[in-house]
Amino acid sequence: MGVKIALGSDWHLGMTSLRSIEKCLRLMVAEEPDVIAMLGDMNGGYRGYRATRTIFKTIRQFFPSTPIIGCLGNHELWHVTDKRHRPSLADYMDNMRKLEEAFRMSDVWYLEEDGPFRMPQHPGYVLFGHGGWYVNPKPNTNDLNFMPIAIEGDTHRHLYKASTDKIIQYADTLGPNDLVRVFCSHFPMYRLEGERESEFSGDSKLGQFLEQEYKVDHFLEGHSHQRHEGPKKWNCGSDYYKPRYVMVNT
C-alpha cells in the first residue's frame, strides 16, 4: 500500500482569502491523506511569518493528527516593518525565528531544519528536501525589495549555496532502508524532457544529480503555478487567489 501525500503550495494568504483556503482544505479532508506537504509561498503579504502561522494553524484545525511537513518559499522570507526602508538583517533574522516558531506551534515538520521525514507506519518511505532558491544569480524578481540585499555579501548567491549544501547534507543521510525517496522543494528542480529552463526555477542539474546519485523517485514542488500530476514531477498548480492541491499517490 502506497503513501497518499496531499501537496499544496503557493496559497499566498493575504492575496488569497482564508475562506478560499478553508474551502480547499475541506476538499482535501475527503481525500484522507497520510501526510500533507506544504511547499512554500504561503505568504501573500509583507510579513512572512504571519501568513505561515495562520495557514499552519488552519490546516491543523482540519487535520488534528495527520503529519504535516513543510518548507519555505521565497515569499516567506519577505519581512517589511517600514515600507520606507528595505528590511535590515535584524528584521530578516527576526522573521526567520518567527517562521520556525510557526512550524513548531502547529507541529509541522520543518524540512530545512529537521531533515528527512520518515513515518513508522509506512516503513521504507522518506520525504526530504529544502525550499531551495533561484539558480539564476540575478533573477528578475522583486524579492530584494522585501529582504536585505547583501546577506553574506550577496543574498541570492548566499541563499542558493546554503540551500544546496543542506540538500546534499540531508541526501547523504539516506540509507538502504529508504526505499521510496520523495524530494520536496519550493523551487522546481526536476525538468521534464523538452521542458525549458526558467530563470525563476531552482537548479535542474541538482535535481538530475539527486535522481541519478540518490535514486529519488518523486519530485514535489511549487513556485511555478503550473500543475503537474506525475509520475515523476508533481505540482499542485495554485495561482494567486486560487489555492489548489494535488494528491500524490506513491
C-alpha positions in Angstrom: 0.0 0.0 0.0 1.5 3.3 -1.1 1.5 6.7 0.8 -1.1 9.3 -0.1 0.5 12.8 0.0 -1.6 15.9 -0.3 0.7 18.5 -1.9 -0.1 22.2 -1.5 1.9 25.4 -2.2 1.6 29.0 -3.3 -1.6 29.7 -1.4 -0.4 33.3 -0.8 -2.6 34.2 2.1 -3.2 38.0 2.0 -3.9 38.0 -1.7 -5.9 34.8 -1.3 -8.7 34.8 1.2 -8.7 32.5 4.2 -12.2 31.4 3.2 -10.8 30.1 -0.2 -8.1 28.2 1.6 -10.6 26.7 4.0 -12.7 25.6 1.0 -9.6 23.9 -0.5 -8.9 22.1 2.8 -12.5 20.8 3.1 -11.9 19.1 -0.3 -8.6 17.8 0.9 -10.2 16.2 4.0 -12.2 13.9 1.8 -9.0 12.5 0.3 -7.8 11.2 3.6 -4.1 11.8 3.0 -1.4 10.0 5.0 0.7 13.2 5.1 0.4 16.8 4.0 3.3 18.6 2.3 3.1 22.4 2.2 5.9 23.6 0.0 6.2 27.3 0.4 4.7 30.6 -0.6 2.0 30.5 2.0 2.6 34.2 2.4 0.9 36.8 0.2 1.8 39.9 2.3 4.8 41.7 3.7 5.5 39.7 6.9 6.2 36.1 6.0 5.8 34.5 9.4 2.2 35.8 9.9 0.6 34.1 6.9 2.7 31.0 7.5 1.5 30.8 11.1 -2.2 31.3 10.1 -2.1 28.7 7.4 -0.5 26.0 9.6 -2.9 26.7 12.4 -5.8 26.4 9.9 -4.6 23.2 8.4 -4.1 21.7 11.8 -7.7 22.5 12.6 -8.8 20.4 9.7 -6.2 17.7 10.2 -5.6 17.4 14.0 -3.5 14.2 13.8 -2.2 13.9 10.2 1.5 14.5 9.8 2.3 17.8 8.1 5.7 18.7 6.6 6.7 22.0 5.1 9.4 24.2 3.6 9.8 27.8 2.9 9.3 29.7 -0.4 10.7 33.0 -1.4 7.6 34.9 -0.1 8.1 33.6 3.4 11.4 35.5 3.5 9.7 38.8 3.0 9.5 40.9 6.1 8.8 44.6 5.8 8.2 46.6 9.0 8.5 50.0 7.5 7.7 50.4 3.8 10.0 53.5 3.6 13.1 51.3 4.2 14.5 48.0 3.0 14.4 45.3 5.8 17.5 45.1 7.8 19.4 41.9 8.6 17.9 42.1 12.1 14.4 42.2 10.6 15.3 39.2 8.4 16.6 37.2 11.3 13.6 38.0 13.4 11.3 36.8 10.7 13.3 33.6 10.3 13.0 32.9 14.1 9.2 33.5 14.0 8.9 31.3 10.9 10.4 28.4 12.9 8.1 29.2 15.8 5.1 28.9 13.3 6.2 25.4 12.4 6.7 24.3 16.0 3.4 25.8 17.2 1.4 23.6 14.8 3.6 20.6 15.0 4.8 20.9 11.4 8.0 19.1 10.3 10.4 21.8 9.2 12.3 20.3 6.3 15.0 23.0 6.3 15.9 22.3 9.9 14.5 18.8 10.8 15.9 16.8 7.9 14.4 13.7 6.3 10.9 12.8 7.5 10.0 9.1 8.0 6.7 7.5 9.0 6.9 4.4 11.2 3.5 3.3 9.9 4.9 3.4 6.3 8.4 1.8 6.5 10.6 2.5 3.6 9.2 5.9 2.7 11.2 9.1 3.2 10.4 12.7 2.3 13.3 15.1 2.4 14.3 18.4 0.9 14.5 22.2 1.3 12.7 25.2 -0.1 15.7 25.9 -2.4 16.5 29.1 -4.2 16.9 30.5 -7.7 19.7 29.0 -9.7 19.9 32.3 -11.6 22.2 34.6 -9.6 20.3 37.7 -10.8 16.7 36.7 -11.2 14.4 39.5 -12.5 12.2 39.4 -9.3 11.2 41.9 -6.7 12.3 39.7 -3.7 15.1 42.0 -2.7 12.7 44.9 -2.3 11.5 43.0 0.8 14.7 41.4 2.0 18.2 42.5 2.9 20.2 43.0 -0.3 23.6 41.7 0.9 23.3 38.8 3.2 26.8 37.3 3.3 27.7 39.7 0.6 25.1 38.6 -2.0 21.7 37.5 -0.8 20.8 35.4 -3.9 24.1 33.6 -4.0 24.1 33.0 -0.3 20.6 31.5 -0.3 21.3 29.3 -3.3 24.5 27.9 -1.7 23.0 27.5 1.7 20.0 25.6 0.4 22.2 23.4 -1.9 24.5 22.5 0.9 21.6 21.5 3.1 20.0 19.4 0.4 23.2 17.4 -0.1 23.7 17.1 3.6 20.3 15.5 4.0 20.6 13.3 0.9 23.8 11.9 2.4 21.8 10.6 5.4 19.6 8.4 3.3 20.2 4.7 3.8 19.3 1.3 2.3 16.0 1.2 4.2 14.8 4.3 2.5 13.2 2.5 -0.5 10.9 5.2 -1.8 12.5 8.6 -1.9 10.5 11.8 -2.3 12.2 15.1 -2.7 10.3 18.2 -1.6 11.2 21.8 -2.6 9.5 25.1 -3.3 11.7 25.9 -6.3 11.3 23.4 -9.2 14.4 21.2 -9.6 13.2 18.5 -11.9 13.0 19.4 -15.6 10.9 17.2 -17.9 12.3 16.2 -21.3 11.7 19.1 -23.6 10.8 21.5 -20.8 12.5 24.9 -21.0 14.7 26.1 -18.0 13.0 29.1 -16.4 15.1 32.0 -15.0 12.8 31.7 -11.9 13.4 28.0 -11.3 15.7 26.1 -9.0 18.7 24.1 -10.1 17.6 21.4 -12.5 21.2 20.0 -12.6 20.9 19.4 -8.9 17.6 17.6 -9.5 19.2 15.4 -12.1 22.0 14.7 -9.7 19.6 13.7 -6.9 17.7 11.4 -9.3 20.9 9.7 -10.6 23.1 9.6 -7.5 20.5 9.4 -4.7 17.8 7.4 -6.6 15.0 10.0 -5.9 11.6 8.6 -7.1 9.4 11.6 -6.9 9.9 15.4 -7.1 7.3 17.5 -5.3 7.5 21.3 -5.9 5.8 24.6 -6.1 6.6 28.2 -7.2 5.8 27.8 -11.0 2.0 27.9 -10.6 1.9 25.2 -13.2 0.2 21.9 -12.5 1.9 18.5 -12.9 0.5 15.2 -11.9 3.4 12.8 -12.1 4.6 10.3 -12.5 7.9 11.9 -11.6 7.1 15.5 -11.1 4.2 16.9 -9.0 3.0 20.5 -8.6 -0.5 21.5 -7.4 -0.6 24.5 -9.8 -2.0 27.0 -7.3 -2.2 30.6 -8.6 -2.9 33.9 -6.8 -6.4 33.8 -5.3 -6.8 30.2 -6.4 -5.4 27.7 -3.8 -5.2 24.1 -5.0 -3.7 20.8 -4.0 -2.8 17.6 -5.8 -2.8 14.1 -4.4 0.5 12.3 -4.9 0.0 8.5 -4.8 3.4 6.9 -4.4 
